[in-house]
Amino acid sequence: MRRKAHFNKMGAAMAAAMAAAFVTLLAAPVGAANDLKPDLRMAPFDIYTPLYIERTPDGRRLLHFDSIIVNVGAGAFEVHGSRPSTNTPEMTVTQSVFNDAGTAPRSRSTAARMYYSGDGHDHWHVRNLQRYTLTRLADGKKVRTGDKHGFCFWDNVWFWLGSSQGAFYTDSSSPRACGQFATDEAVVMGLSRGWGDIYPTSWVPDQYIDITGLAPGNYRLMGVVDPSDWFLEKNNTNNFTWIDVSIRGNTVSVIRHGPAAQPIGWSTALSMSAYGRGSQSGTPASPRKTAGDE
């Protein structure tokens, strides 16, 4: 009798489990939409402008470099900032995640924050979207960090070979990417698939690392996008690039390049010397940001 009761209990449990699985199967929509996740990466620091050292009138030494974040994922990287009123100085940030069914994107909360201006330009920035560090190669010690902390981003560097997809997030789109006014209560910014955003060191404030007093030697300059993993991506482990350099006085020379983003459709047979110096027929287009856009 005990054995019979035991099997009766097992049968009841299996029946309940099968019923639950059947209900779950019925509840799942046929052809459910799949997320089209972005994939944020960083292009090489010297893709357009060689690194250089500036000596300022007050005696400081500044290591200058461009910074380019790109989206090589399946979907757009779009974020929205909002606040209840102008009495709240910062905006909370949500991410829109698109899908392959073409239906409305889902919104997900993030810990990111937006603030207005901060670098001499009139628009909103995501705080600490990127991080720059300089590490001594001899012992792996971090010796300097970047000065820039706010970032606005939109489509201005083409990064998709063979595609004619135009820019969607721009300074002339509606709504205008990154907003415009301190009174804005809602802002959108983003990167379409196959597009990037450049911070040119030639005129963007704080696009450098202060190396005043740094001893001559070999160092690694590293950049990371979304270092806090706030945003949903296809891959959160490839968000960085680095370049090893030799610094001697006011001279900086490249030792080697680390991993970096490649344009969608890029052939590994193409040489690094051609990277970033052409047009849509072969290599990424020249950046289209102008002074004041950042």
ChimeraX commands (.cxc) that place a marker at each C-alpha (Angstrom):
marker #1 position 0.00,0.00,0.00 radius 0.5
marker #1 position 2.83,2.38,0.82 radius 0.5
marker #1 position 4.39,1.69,-2.57 radius 0.5
marker #1 position 1.07,2.33,-4.32 radius 0.5
marker #1 position 0.57,5.57,-2.42 radius 0.5
marker #1 position 4.10,6.63,-3.34 radius 0.5
marker #1 position 3.46,6.14,-7.05 radius 0.5
marker #1 position 0.11,7.88,-6.77 radius 0.5
marker #1 position 1.90,10.94,-5.32 radius 0.5
marker #1 position 4.50,10.82,-8.10 radius 0.5
marker #1 position 1.78,10.63,-10.73 radius 0.5
marker #1 position -0.06,13.57,-9.27 radius 0.5
marker #1 position 3.13,15.65,-9.16 radius 0.5
marker #1 position 3.97,14.85,-12.77 radius 0.5
marker #1 position 0.44,15.69,-13.88 radius 0.5
marker #1 position 0.62,19.05,-12.09 radius 0.5
marker #1 position 3.99,19.84,-13.66 radius 0.5
marker #1 position 2.74,18.99,-17.16 radius 0.5
marker #1 position -0.36,21.11,-16.65 radius 0.5
marker #1 position 1.74,24.07,-15.55 radius 0.5
marker #1 position 4.03,23.70,-18.57 radius 0.5
marker #1 position 1.01,23.54,-20.89 radius 0.5
marker #1 position -0.42,26.73,-19.40 radius 0.5
marker #1 position 2.94,28.47,-19.83 radius 0.5
marker #1 position 3.10,27.35,-23.46 radius 0.5
marker #1 position -0.39,28.68,-24.14 radius 0.5
marker #1 position 0.47,32.00,-22.48 radius 0.5
marker #1 position 3.59,32.55,-24.63 radius 0.5
marker #1 position 2.70,34.58,-27.73 radius 0.5
marker #1 position 3.35,32.94,-31.07 radius 0.5
marker #1 position 6.31,34.61,-32.79 radius 0.5
marker #1 position 7.20,36.74,-29.76 radius 0.5
marker #1 position 9.33,39.77,-30.61 radius 0.5
marker #1 position 13.06,39.56,-29.95 radius 0.5
marker #1 position 15.13,42.46,-28.66 radius 0.5
marker #1 position 17.37,44.20,-31.19 radius 0.5
marker #1 position 20.13,45.09,-28.77 radius 0.5
marker #1 position 22.73,47.76,-29.47 radius 0.5
marker #1 position 26.42,47.00,-29.02 radius 0.5
marker #1 position 28.51,49.94,-27.80 radius 0.5
marker #1 position 32.18,49.92,-28.63 radius 0.5
marker #1 position 35.03,52.39,-29.01 radius 0.5
marker #1 position 36.98,53.14,-32.18 radius 0.5
marker #1 position 40.76,53.67,-32.02 radius 0.5
marker #1 position 41.80,56.92,-30.35 radius 0.5
marker #1 position 43.92,57.93,-33.36 radius 0.5
marker #1 position 41.50,56.98,-36.13 radius 0.5
marker #1 position 41.35,60.62,-37.32 radius 0.5
marker #1 position 43.83,62.66,-35.28 radius 0.5
marker #1 position 47.21,61.49,-33.96 radius 0.5
marker #1 position 47.70,61.78,-30.21 radius 0.5
marker #1 position 49.68,64.86,-29.22 radius 0.5
marker #1 position 50.89,66.69,-26.13 radius 0.5
marker #1 position 50.04,70.34,-25.52 radius 0.5
marker #1 position 52.12,72.52,-23.23 radius 0.5
marker #1 position 49.89,75.29,-21.89 radius 0.5
marker #1 position 51.02,78.84,-21.05 radius 0.5
marker #1 position 50.79,77.99,-17.34 radius 0.5
marker #1 position 53.17,75.03,-17.76 radius 0.5
marker #1 position 50.77,72.10,-17.81 radius 0.5
marker #1 position 51.22,69.13,-20.18 radius 0.5
marker #1 position 48.01,67.74,-21.69 radius 0.5
marker #1 position 47.77,64.46,-23.60 radius 0.5
marker #1 position 45.15,65.01,-26.32 radius 0.5
marker #1 position 43.17,62.30,-28.10 radius 0.5
marker #1 position 39.87,61.89,-29.97 radius 0.5
marker #1 position 37.16,59.66,-28.56 radius 0.5
marker #1 position 34.58,57.85,-30.71 radius 0.5
marker #1 position 31.83,55.60,-29.38 radius 0.5
marker #1 position 30.01,53.48,-31.97 radius 0.5
marker #1 position 26.99,51.22,-32.13 radius 0.5
marker #1 position 27.65,48.00,-34.06 radius 0.5
marker #1 position 24.71,46.06,-32.60 radius 0.5
marker #1 position 21.43,44.93,-34.15 radius 0.5
marker #1 position 19.34,47.85,-32.94 radius 0.5
marker #1 position 19.52,51.52,-32.11 radius 0.5
marker #1 position 20.93,52.80,-28.83 radius 0.5
marker #1 position 18.34,55.32,-27.65 radius 0.5
marker #1 position 17.99,56.94,-24.23 radius 0.5
marker #1 position 15.47,59.37,-22.83 radius 0.5
marker #1 position 16.01,61.87,-20.05 radius 0.5
marker #1 position 13.13,63.35,-18.07 radius 0.5
marker #1 position 12.41,65.31,-14.91 radius 0.5
marker #1 position 9.18,66.40,-13.22 radius 0.5
marker #1 position 9.98,70.12,-13.48 radius 0.5
marker #1 position 12.80,72.61,-13.92 radius 0.5
marker #1 position 13.18,72.64,-10.13 radius 0.5
marker #1 position 14.90,69.24,-10.46 radius 0.5
marker #1 position 18.41,69.90,-11.83 radius 0.5
marker #1 position 19.12,66.43,-13.25 radius 0.5
marker #1 position 17.11,64.05,-15.39 radius 0.5
marker #1 position 16.56,60.36,-14.80 radius 0.5
marker #1 position 17.39,58.18,-17.82 radius 0.5
marker #1 position 15.52,55.31,-19.48 radius 0.5
marker #1 position 16.63,53.20,-22.43 radius 0.5
marker #1 position 14.35,52.30,-25.33 radius 0.5
marker #1 position 14.90,48.72,-26.51 radius 0.5
marker #1 position 13.65,48.01,-30.03 radius 0.5
marker #1 position 12.49,44.65,-31.39 radius 0.5
marker #1 position 12.37,42.67,-34.63 radius 0.5
marker #1 position 8.57,42.82,-34.82 radius 0.5
marker #1 position 8.63,46.56,-35.43 radius 0.5
marker #1 position 6.29,47.23,-32.51 radius 0.5
marker #1 position 6.78,49.97,-29.93 radius 0.5
marker #1 position 10.08,49.67,-28.06 radius 0.5
marker #1 position 10.04,48.74,-24.40 radius 0.5
marker #1 position 11.39,51.19,-21.86 radius 0.5
marker #1 position 13.81,50.12,-19.14 radius 0.5
marker #1 position 14.97,52.17,-16.18 radius 0.5
marker #1 position 18.67,52.86,-15.65 radius 0.5
marker #1 position 20.85,54.40,-12.97 radius 0.5
marker #1 position 22.26,56.93,-15.46 radius 0.5
marker #1 position 21.67,60.66,-15.07 radius 0.5
marker #1 position 21.65,63.65,-17.43 radius 0.5
marker #1 position 22.70,67.18,-16.62 radius 0.5
marker #1 position 22.73,70.42,-18.61 radius 0.5
marker #1 position 25.82,71.94,-20.25 radius 0.5
marker #1 position 28.88,71.62,-18.03 radius 0.5
marker #1 position 31.44,71.82,-20.84 radius 0.5
marker #1 position 30.58,75.19,-22.38 radius 0.5
marker #1 position 27.87,73.91,-24.75 radius 0.5
marker #1 position 24.15,74.35,-24.51 radius 0.5
marker #1 position 22.60,70.91,-24.30 radius 0.5
marker #1 position 22.23,67.89,-22.02 radius 0.5
marker #1 position 24.84,65.24,-21.23 radius 0.5
marker #1 position 24.87,61.74,-19.78 radius 0.5
marker #1 position 27.15,61.84,-16.77 radius 0.5
marker #1 position 30.15,59.47,-16.85 radius 0.5
marker #1 position 29.14,57.64,-20.02 radius 0.5
marker #1 position 32.85,57.19,-20.80 radius 0.5
marker #1 position 35.99,56.81,-18.68 radius 0.5
marker #1 position 39.63,57.40,-19.63 radius 0.5
marker #1 position 42.65,56.16,-17.69 radius 0.5
marker #1 position 46.42,56.20,-18.16 radius 0.5
marker #1 position 48.35,53.24,-16.71 radius 0.5
marker #1 position 52.11,52.74,-16.45 radius 0.5
marker #1 position 53.10,49.61,-18.36 radius 0.5
marker #1 position 56.06,48.78,-16.13 radius 0.5
marker #1 position 53.94,48.02,-13.06 radius 0.5
marker #1 position 50.28,48.35,-14.11 radius 0.5
marker #1 position 49.71,51.34,-11.81 radius 0.5
marker #1 position 47.00,53.82,-12.81 radius 0.5
marker #1 position 48.70,57.23,-12.87 radius 0.5
marker #1 position 46.10,59.58,-14.40 radius 0.5
marker #1 position 42.39,59.79,-15.27 radius 0.5
marker #1 position 40.48,61.84,-17.82 radius 0.5
marker #1 position 38.97,65.22,-17.01 radius 0.5
marker #1 position 35.80,64.92,-19.13 radius 0.5
marker #1 position 32.67,63.57,-17.42 radius 0.5
marker #1 position 29.66,64.59,-19.54 radius 0.5
marker #1 position 28.73,63.17,-22.94 radius 0.5
marker #1 position 26.06,63.97,-25.53 radius 0.5
marker #1 position 25.87,61.54,-28.46 radius 0.5
marker #1 position 24.18,61.38,-31.86 radius 0.5
marker #1 position 24.83,60.09,-35.40 radius 0.5
marker #1 position 27.81,61.94,-36.85 radius 0.5
marker #1 position 30.41,59.26,-37.78 radius 0.5
marker #1 position 29.31,56.70,-40.37 radius 0.5
marker #1 position 30.37,53.17,-39.35 radius 0.5
marker #1 position 28.65,50.72,-41.69 radius 0.5
marker #1 position 30.35,49.76,-44.94 radius 0.5
marker #1 position 28.07,49.35,-47.94 radius 0.5
marker #1 position 25.02,50.82,-46.16 radius 0.5
marker #1 position 23.09,53.87,-47.29 radius 0.5
marker #1 position 21.24,54.24,-43.99 radius 0.5
marker #1 position 21.14,57.90,-43.11 radius 0.5
marker #1 position 21.62,59.53,-39.73 radius 0.5
marker #1 position 18.51,59.53,-37.54 radius 0.5
marker #1 position 19.64,61.18,-34.29 radius 0.5
marker #1 position 21.06,64.61,-35.20 radius 0.5
marker #1 position 21.18,68.22,-34.10 radius 0.5
marker #1 position 18.47,68.97,-36.67 radius 0.5
marker #1 position 16.16,66.02,-35.95 radius 0.5
marker #1 position 12.85,66.45,-34.17 radius 0.5
marker #1 position 13.22,66.28,-31.28 radius 0.5
marker #1 position 16.76,67.64,-31.44 radius 0.5
marker #1 position 19.27,65.12,-30.14 radius 0.5
marker #1 position 20.60,66.07,-26.69 radius 0.5
marker #1 position 18.08,68.86,-26.28 radius 0.5
marker #1 position 19.00,72.51,-26.35 radius 0.5
marker #1 position 17.69,74.49,-23.40 radius 0.5
marker #1 position 18.22,74.51,-19.66 radius 0.5
marker #1 position 14.41,74.56,-19.36 radius 0.5
marker #1 position 13.99,71.23,-21.20 radius 0.5
marker #1 position 12.08,68.65,-19.17 radius 0.5
marker #1 position 12.52,65.78,-21.64 radius 0.5
marker #1 position 15.47,64.93,-23.89 radius 0.5
marker #1 position 16.34,62.13,-26.30 radius 0.5
marker #1 position 19.74,61.12,-27.68 radius 0.5
marker #1 position 20.94,58.03,-29.49 radius 0.5
marker #1 position 23.14,56.18,-31.95 radius 0.5
marker #1 position 21.62,54.36,-34.91 radius 0.5
marker #1 position 23.03,51.00,-35.92 radius 0.5
marker #1 position 26.26,51.56,-37.83 radius 0.5
marker #1 position 26.80,55.11,-36.55 radius 0.5
marker #1 position 29.15,56.66,-34.03 radius 0.5
marker #1 position 29.74,59.87,-32.14 radius 0.5
marker #1 position 33.09,61.67,-32.02 radius 0.5
marker #1 position 34.58,63.96,-29.39 radius 0.5
marker #1 position 37.37,65.71,-31.32 radius 0.5
marker #1 position 40.23,66.79,-29.09 radius 0.5
marker #1 position 40.94,69.78,-31.33 radius 0.5
marker #1 position 38.10,71.83,-29.85 radius 0.5
marker #1 position 36.03,69.85,-27.33 radius 0.5
marker #1 position 36.80,71.04,-23.76 radius 0.5
marker #1 position 38.51,68.56,-21.44 radius 0.5
marker #1 position 39.16,65.95,-24.15 radius 0.5
marker #1 position 42.59,65.16,-22.73 radius 0.5
marker #1 position 44.44,63.72,-19.74 radius 0.5
marker #1 position 46.61,66.07,-17.68 radius 0.5
marker #1 position 50.10,64.52,-17.55 radius 0.5
marker #1 position 51.88,67.40,-15.82 radius 0.5
marker #1 position 54.79,65.99,-13.80 radius 0.5
marker #1 position 54.47,62.53,-15.35 radius 0.5
marker #1 position 57.81,60.75,-15.71 radius 0.5
marker #1 position 58.99,59.66,-19.18 radius 0.5
marker #1 position 58.01,56.10,-19.94 radius 0.5
marker #1 position 55.58,53.73,-21.62 radius 0.5
marker #1 position 51.90,53.95,-20.78 radius 0.5
marker #1 position 48.52,52.51,-21.75 radius 0.5
marker #1 position 45.69,54.92,-22.55 radius 0.5
marker #1 position 42.37,53.11,-22.09 radius 0.5
marker #1 position 38.83,54.23,-22.83 radius 0.5
marker #1 position 35.62,52.52,-21.73 radius 0.5
marker #1 position 32.04,53.32,-22.71 radius 0.5
marker #1 position 29.28,52.57,-20.19 radius 0.5
marker #1 position 31.78,51.53,-17.49 radius 0.5
marker #1 position 28.96,51.09,-14.96 radius 0.5
marker #1 position 26.93,48.74,-17.23 radius 0.5
marker #1 position 23.83,50.92,-17.04 radius 0.5
marker #1 position 22.57,50.03,-20.50 radius 0.5
marker #1 position 21.31,46.83,-22.10 radius 0.5
marker #1 position 23.64,45.63,-24.88 radius 0.5
marker #1 position 24.39,42.58,-26.94 radius 0.5
marker #1 position 27.83,42.37,-25.33 radius 0.5
marker #1 position 29.01,44.21,-22.22 radius 0.5
marker #1 position 32.55,42.83,-22.31 radius 0.5
marker #1 position 33.84,44.62,-25.43 radius 0.5
marker #1 position 33.18,48.25,-24.49 radius 0.5
marker #1 position 36.81,49.33,-24.36 radius 0.5
marker #1 position 39.84,50.17,-26.43 radius 0.5
marker #1 position 43.44,50.95,-25.53 radius 0.5
marker #1 position 46.62,52.19,-27.10 radius 0.5
marker #1 position 50.15,51.79,-25.70 radius 0.5
marker #1 position 52.30,54.89,-26.08 radius 0.5
marker #1 position 55.76,56.16,-25.27 radius 0.5
marker #1 position 55.82,59.58,-23.62 radius 0.5
marker #1 position 59.06,61.56,-23.66 radius 0.5
marker #1 position 58.84,65.26,-22.83 radius 0.5
marker #1 position 56.36,66.81,-25.26 radius 0.5
marker #1 position 56.48,63.84,-27.64 radius 0.5
marker #1 position 54.10,60.88,-27.72 radius 0.5
marker #1 position 54.55,57.91,-30.07 radius 0.5
marker #1 position 52.41,54.81,-30.56 radius 0.5
marker #1 position 53.80,51.42,-29.51 radius 0.5
marker #1 position 50.78,49.27,-30.36 radius 0.5
marker #1 position 46.99,49.33,-30.64 radius 0.5
marker #1 position 44.63,47.22,-28.56 radius 0.5
marker #1 position 41.20,45.85,-29.49 radius 0.5
marker #1 position 38.85,48.40,-31.02 radius 0.5
marker #1 position 35.56,48.57,-32.88 radius 0.5
marker #1 position 35.47,47.73,-36.56 radius 0.5
marker #1 position 32.76,49.09,-38.86 radius 0.5
marker #1 position 29.93,46.73,-39.75 radius 0.5
marker #1 position 31.02,44.93,-42.92 radius 0.5
marker #1 position 34.71,45.62,-42.30 radius 0.5
marker #1 position 37.20,43.18,-43.81 radius 0.5
marker #1 position 40.08,42.14,-41.57 radius 0.5
marker #1 position 42.24,42.12,-44.70 radius 0.5
marker #1 position 42.10,45.92,-44.82 radius 0.5
marker #1 position 45.08,47.59,-43.24 radius 0.5
marker #1 position 45.06,49.79,-40.16 radius 0.5
marker #1 position 46.74,52.56,-42.17 radius 0.5
marker #1 position 43.59,52.92,-44.28 radius 0.5
marker #1 position 41.26,52.75,-41.29 radius 0.5
marker #1 position 39.16,55.87,-40.93 radius 0.5
marker #1 position 40.73,57.86,-43.73 radius 0.5
marker #1 position 38.20,57.38,-46.54 radius 0.5
marker #1 position 34.55,57.63,-47.50 radius 0.5
marker #1 position 31.49,55.38,-47.66 radius 0.5
marker #1 position 32.95,53.48,-50.60 radius 0.5
marker #1 position 35.54,51.78,-48.40 radius 0.5
marker #1 position 36.28,53.17,-44.96 radius 0.5
marker #1 position 34.40,55.18,-42.34 radius 0.5
marker #1 position 33.41,58.68,-43.38 radius 0.5
marker #1 position 34.94,61.80,-41.89 radius 0.5
marker #1 position 33.19,63.04,-38.75 radius 0.5
marker #1 position 30.43,65.57,-39.23 radius 0.5
marker #1 position 30.47,67.33,-35.88 radius 0.5
marker #1 position 31.43,70.96,-35.88 radius 0.5
marker #1 position 32.51,73.29,-33.10 radius 0.5
marker #1 position 29.54,74.02,-30.89 radius 0.5
marker #1 position 27.81,70.68,-31.52 radius 0.5
marker #1 position 29.20,69.20,-28.35 radius 0.5
marker link #1:1,2 radius 0.2
marker link #1:2,3 radius 0.2
marker link #1:3,4 radius 0.2
marker link #1:4,5 radius 0.2
marker link #1:5,6 radius 0.2
marker link #1:6,7 radius 0.2
marker link #1:7,8 radius 0.2
marker link #1:8,9 radius 0.2
marker link #1:9,10 radius 0.2
marker link #1:10,11 radius 0.2
marker link #1:11,12 radius 0.2
marker link #1:12,13 radius 0.2
marker link #1:13,14 radius 0.2
marker link #1:14,15 radius 0.2
marker link #1:15,16 radius 0.2
marker link #1:16,17 radius 0.2
marker link #1:17,18 radius 0.2
marker link #1:18,19 radius 0.2
marker link #1:19,20 radius 0.2
marker link #1:20,21 radius 0.2
marker link #1:21,22 radius 0.2
marker link #1:22,23 radius 0.2
marker link #1:23,24 radius 0.2
marker link #1:24,25 radius 0.2
marker link #1:25,26 radius 0.2
marker link #1:26,27 radius 0.2
marker link #1:27,28 radius 0.2
marker link #1:28,29 radius 0.2
marker link #1:29,30 radius 0.2
marker link #1:30,31 radius 0.2
marker link #1:31,32 radius 0.2
marker link #1:32,33 radius 0.2
marker link #1:33,34 radius 0.2
marker link #1:34,35 radius 0.2
marker link #1:35,36 radius 0.2
marker link #1:36,37 radius 0.2
marker link #1:37,38 radius 0.2
marker link #1:38,39 radius 0.2
marker link #1:39,40 radius 0.2
marker link #1:40,41 radius 0.2
marker link #1:41,42 radius 0.2
marker link #1:42,43 radius 0.2
marker link #1:43,44 radius 0.2
marker link #1:44,45 radius 0.2
marker link #1:45,46 radius 0.2
marker link #1:46,47 radius 0.2
marker link #1:47,48 radius 0.2
marker link #1:48,49 radius 0.2
marker link #1:49,50 radius 0.2
marker link #1:50,51 radius 0.2
marker link #1:51,52 radius 0.2
marker link #1:52,53 radius 0.2
marker link #1:53,54 radius 0.2
marker link #1:54,55 radius 0.2
marker link #1:55,56 radius 0.2
marker link #1:56,57 radius 0.2
marker link #1:57,58 radius 0.2
marker link #1:58,59 radius 0.2
marker link #1:59,60 radius 0.2
marker link #1:60,61 radius 0.2
marker link #1:61,62 radius 0.2
marker link #1:62,63 radius 0.2
marker link #1:63,64 radius 0.2
marker link #1:64,65 radius 0.2
marker link #1:65,66 radius 0.2
marker link #1:66,67 radius 0.2
marker link #1:67,68 radius 0.2
marker link #1:68,69 radius 0.2
marker link #1:69,70 radius 0.2
marker link #1:70,71 radius 0.2
marker link #1:71,72 radius 0.2
marker link #1:72,73 radius 0.2
marker link #1:73,74 radius 0.2
marker link #1:74,75 radius 0.2
marker link #1:75,76 radius 0.2
marker link #1:76,77 radius 0.2
marker link #1:77,78 radius 0.2
marker link #1:78,79 radius 0.2
marker link #1:79,80 radius 0.2
marker link #1:80,81 radius 0.2
marker link #1:81,82 radius 0.2
marker link #1:82,83 radius 0.2
marker link #1:83,84 radius 0.2
marker link #1:84,85 radius 0.2
marker link #1:85,86 radius 0.2
marker link #1:86,87 radius 0.2
marker link #1:87,88 radius 0.2
marker link #1:88,89 radius 0.2
marker link #1:89,90 radius 0.2
marker link #1:90,91 radius 0.2
marker link #1:91,92 radius 0.2
marker link #1:92,93 radius 0.2
marker link #1:93,94 radius 0.2
marker link #1:94,95 radius 0.2
marker link #1:95,96 radius 0.2
marker link #1:96,97 radius 0.2
marker link #1:97,98 radius 0.2
marker link #1:98,99 radius 0.2
marker link #1:99,100 radius 0.2
marker link #1:100,101 radius 0.2
marker link #1:101,102 radius 0.2
marker link #1:102,103 radius 0.2
marker link #1:103,104 radius 0.2
marker link #1:104,105 radius 0.2
marker link #1:105,106 radius 0.2
marker link #1:106,107 radius 0.2
marker link #1:107,108 radius 0.2
marker link #1:108,109 radius 0.2
marker link #1:109,110 radius 0.2
marker link #1:110,111 radius 0.2
marker link #1:111,112 radius 0.2
marker link #1:112,113 radius 0.2
marker link #1:113,114 radius 0.2
marker link #1:114,115 radius 0.2
marker link #1:115,116 radius 0.2
marker link #1:116,117 radius 0.2
marker link #1:117,118 radius 0.2
marker link #1:118,119 radius 0.2
marker link #1:119,120 radius 0.2
marker link #1:120,121 radius 0.2
marker link #1:121,122 radius 0.2
marker link #1:122,123 radius 0.2
marker link #1:123,124 radius 0.2
marker link #1:124,125 radius 0.2
marker link #1:125,126 radius 0.2
marker link #1:126,127 radius 0.2
marker link #1:127,128 radius 0.2
marker link #1:128,129 radius 0.2
marker link #1:129,130 radius 0.2
marker link #1:130,131 radius 0.2
marker link #1:131,132 radius 0.2
marker link #1:132,133 radius 0.2
marker link #1:133,134 radius 0.2
marker link #1:134,135 radius 0.2
marker link #1:135,136 radius 0.2
marker link #1:136,137 radius 0.2
marker link #1:137,138 radius 0.2
marker link #1:138,139 radius 0.2
marker link #1:139,140 radius 0.2
marker link #1:140,141 radius 0.2
marker link #1:141,142 radius 0.2
marker link #1:142,143 radius 0.2
marker link #1:143,144 radius 0.2
marker link #1:144,145 radius 0.2
marker link #1:145,146 radius 0.2
marker link #1:146,147 radius 0.2
marker link #1:147,148 radius 0.2
marker link #1:148,149 radius 0.2
marker link #1:149,150 radius 0.2
marker link #1:150,151 radius 0.2
marker link #1:151,152 radius 0.2
marker link #1:152,153 radius 0.2
marker link #1:153,154 radius 0.2
marker link #1:154,155 radius 0.2
marker link #1:155,156 radius 0.2
marker link #1:156,157 radius 0.2
marker link #1:157,158 radius 0.2
marker link #1:158,159 radius 0.2
marker link #1:159,160 radius 0.2
marker link #1:160,161 radius 0.2
marker link #1:161,162 radius 0.2
marker link #1:162,163 radius 0.2
marker link #1:163,164 radius 0.2
marker link #1:164,165 radius 0.2
marker link #1:165,166 radius 0.2
marker link #1:166,167 radius 0.2
marker link #1:167,168 radius 0.2
marker link #1:168,169 radius 0.2
marker link #1:169,170 radius 0.2
marker link #1:170,171 radius 0.2
marker link #1:171,172 radius 0.2
marker link #1:172,173 radius 0.2
marker link #1:173,174 radius 0.2
marker link #1:174,175 radius 0.2
marker link #1:175,176 radius 0.2
marker link #1:176,177 radius 0.2
marker link #1:177,178 radius 0.2
marker link #1:178,179 radius 0.2
marker link #1:179,180 radius 0.2
marker link #1:180,181 radius 0.2
marker link #1:181,182 radius 0.2
marker link #1:182,183 radius 0.2
marker link #1:183,184 radius 0.2
marker link #1:184,185 radius 0.2
marker link #1:185,186 radius 0.2
marker link #1:186,187 radius 0.2
marker link #1:187,188 radius 0.2
marker link #1:188,189 radius 0.2
marker link #1:189,190 radius 0.2
marker link #1:190,191 radius 0.2
marker link #1:191,192 radius 0.2
marker link #1:192,193 radius 0.2
marker link #1:193,194 radius 0.2
marker link #1:194,195 radius 0.2
marker link #1:195,196 radius 0.2
marker link #1:196,197 radius 0.2
marker link #1:197,198 radius 0.2
marker link #1:198,199 radius 0.2
marker link #1:199,200 radius 0.2
marker link #1:200,201 radius 0.2
marker link #1:201,202 radius 0.2
marker link #1:202,203 radius 0.2
marker link #1:203,204 radius 0.2
marker link #1:204,205 radius 0.2
marker link #1:205,206 radius 0.2
marker link #1:206,207 radius 0.2
marker link #1:207,208 radius 0.2
marker link #1:208,209 radius 0.2
marker link #1:209,210 radius 0.2
marker link #1:210,211 radius 0.2
marker link #1:211,212 radius 0.2
marker link #1:212,213 radius 0.2
marker link #1:213,214 radius 0.2
marker link #1:214,215 radius 0.2
marker link #1:215,216 radius 0.2
marker link #1:216,217 radius 0.2
marker link #1:217,218 radius 0.2
marker link #1:218,219 radius 0.2
marker link #1:219,220 radius 0.2
marker link #1:220,221 radius 0.2
marker link #1:221,222 radius 0.2
marker link #1:222,223 radius 0.2
marker link #1:223,224 radius 0.2
marker link #1:224,225 radius 0.2
marker link #1:225,226 radius 0.2
marker link #1:226,227 radius 0.2
marker link #1:227,228 radius 0.2
marker link #1:228,229 radius 0.2
marker link #1:229,230 radius 0.2
marker link #1:230,231 radius 0.2
marker link #1:231,232 radius 0.2
marker link #1:232,233 radius 0.2
marker link #1:233,234 radius 0.2
marker link #1:234,235 radius 0.2
marker link #1:235,236 radius 0.2
marker link #1:236,237 radius 0.2
marker link #1:237,238 radius 0.2
marker link #1:238,239 radius 0.2
marker link #1:239,240 radius 0.2
marker link #1:240,241 radius 0.2
marker link #1:241,242 radius 0.2
marker link #1:242,243 radius 0.2
marker link #1:243,244 radius 0.2
marker link #1:244,245 radius 0.2
marker link #1:245,246 radius 0.2
marker link #1:246,247 radius 0.2
marker link #1:247,248 radius 0.2
marker link #1:248,249 radius 0.2
marker link #1:249,250 radius 0.2
marker link #1:250,251 radius 0.2
marker link #1:251,252 radius 0.2
marker link #1:252,253 radius 0.2
marker link #1:253,254 radius 0.2
marker link #1:254,255 radius 0.2
marker link #1:255,256 radius 0.2
marker link #1:256,257 radius 0.2
marker link #1:257,258 radius 0.2
marker link #1:258,259 radius 0.2
marker link #1:259,260 radius 0.2
marker link #1:260,261 radius 0.2
marker link #1:261,262 radius 0.2
marker link #1:262,263 radius 0.2
marker link #1:263,264 radius 0.2
marker link #1:264,265 radius 0.2
marker link #1:265,266 radius 0.2
marker link #1:266,267 radius 0.2
marker link #1:267,268 radius 0.2
marker link #1:268,269 radius 0.2
marker link #1:269,270 radius 0.2
marker link #1:270,271 radius 0.2
marker link #1:271,272 radius 0.2
marker link #1:272,273 radius 0.2
marker link #1:273,274 radius 0.2
marker link #1:274,275 radius 0.2
marker link #1:275,276 radius 0.2
marker link #1:276,277 radius 0.2
marker link #1:277,278 radius 0.2
marker link #1:278,279 radius 0.2
marker link #1:279,280 radius 0.2
marker link #1:280,281 radius 0.2
marker link #1:281,282 radius 0.2
marker link #1:282,283 radius 0.2
marker link #1:283,284 radius 0.2
marker link #1:284,285 radius 0.2
marker link #1:285,286 radius 0.2
marker link #1:286,287 radius 0.2
marker link #1:287,288 radius 0.2
marker link #1:288,289 radius 0.2
marker link #1:289,290 radius 0.2
marker link #1:290,291 radius 0.2
marker link #1:291,292 radius 0.2
marker link #1:292,293 radius 0.2
marker link #1:293,294 radius 0.2
view
